[in-house]
Amino acid sequence: MSVFESYPRITPFLWFDSNAEEAVDFYLSVFKNSRKLDELRAATDAGQTKAGSVLTISFELDGQKFIALNAGPGNPFTDAISMAIRCDSQEEVDYYWEKLTEGGKEIQCGWLHDKFGLSWQVTPGKLPELIKNPKAFQAMMGMVKIDIAAIERAAGSL
């Protein structure tokens, strides 16, 4: 049985130009409780793919399984799909923000692009409840990295 047969029915499949190995190694260094599960190498030369090169890498980030594909240019990541990280503290927000923006780009409201172009949302678990308050929502809209204490202060200032 292949590793993929034991995966959940729906698994994120990430298209990389030719740097899937580098990306997976980076993600494994950022997320605790993560591991590489399997890799599939090309059996023969086919187009730009050389025999023995990595086609796919299966990996797990803190319990979530992914597959990374070395597929070549043509389909870069967009903001239409993002990975959301639920954070339980400001320390976690700060940690993931620092790691994932290194070589990447800060966006707004807790969103960023990592150095591979993948979109992430670094989000406190209590954020959805807090931003039900209009003042807290406004505070969040003015932020780049989420500041939990500032949103809590805004939520309490009705």
N, C-alpha and C positions, 0 to 999 in steps of 0.2 A: 504494500500500500504506500502511495506517495504521501509526503507531508501535506500536500494540498488537499488530499481527500479527508483529512482530519480537521480542516479549517472550518470556521463558521460558514454558513451559506453565502453570506455577503462579506467580502474582504476588500479593503482599499487596495488598489493596484496603481502604483505611482510610476509614471513615465519619465525617465531621465534621458538626457541626451546620450552620454556615454560614461557618466560618473555615478552610476548607482552604487557601486562599492564604496566610494568615498562618502556618499550621502548616508548610506546605512551605517558606516563606521561612525560618522558624526552623530547621528541620532542615537546610536547605542551609547555614546559617551555622554549624552545629555540626559537621557532618561534612565533612572534607576530601575532595577528589576527588568532589564531588557536583554535580549539575546538574538543572535543569528540562528535561524532554524535550518535553513537548507539553501543550496544554490544549484542552479541549472546552468551547465556550460554547453556551448555550441559543439555539436558532434563533428560538423564539417564547416568549411567556408561557405558562406551564403551572402552575397552582396557585400556590404561593408563589415559583416560579422565574420570574424576569423575563428577557425576551429580552436576550441579550448577557452575562448573568451566567455565571460559571464553574460548570460542572457537575463536571468532573474535571480533575485535573492529574496528568500522568505525570512522575515524577522518579526520580532515581537517587542513592542514598546509598552512596558508596564501593563501587560495583559492583552493589549490590542495587537492583533496580527495584521501584517502588511505584506505586500509583495512589491519589490522594486524591479523595474524593467529597464535594461539598457536598450533603448529603441531608436536613438538618434534624434537629430533636431527636427523641428517641424511642429511640435505640440508642446509648447512651454506651459507651465502652470499658470492659472489665472485665479483671480479672487472668487470665481464662481464656486470653487471648492476650497474649503479650509479645514484644518485640524484644530479642534477646540481642546484646550487643556484646562480641566477644572482644577483650580488652586484653592487650598484650604487656608492659606495665610498670605500676608503681604510678602513674607520671606520667599514663599514658593513663586509668587508673581515675579518678584525681583530676580530670582534664580533663573527661571525659564526665559524671562525677557532678556537678561544679559547674555545667556548662552545662545539663544536663537537669533538675536539681532546682530551677533558678531559676524561681520561680513555681509549682513543683510540690510533690511530697511525697515524703520519704524513707520507705521501708518497712523492709525487713529483708533481710539476707543478699545485699546487692547489688542489691535490687529498688527501683524508684522509679516514681512517676507523674510524667510531665512536665506542664506547664501546660495541656495539652490533654486530659489524662486517660489518655494512652497509657502502658502499662506497659513498662518497660525493665529488663533485667538487665545490669548493668555487671560483667562477669565476666572475671577473669584466665584466659588460655588454659590455664594449668597447674592451675587450681582443681580440676577433676574428679579429677586424679591425687592432689593433696594431700589432699583430703578423704576419700580411701579410708582414711586414718589416723583412727581414732575421736577422738583428741584434737584433731586439726586440724578435723574436722567440728564438734565441740563449740565450738571457738573461732569458727568461721564463724557458727554459729547465734546467737552472742552479738553479732554485728556488724550494723551498718546498712550503711555503706559498707565494702567489702572492703579489708582491710589485709593485703597479700600477706606482708610480713615477719612479722607476728604469726601468721599461719597456718603459715608455714614453721617458725617457732620451735616452735609446738605440735606440728607433724608430727615434729620432731626430738627431742621430749621423751618418747619411749616408755620 
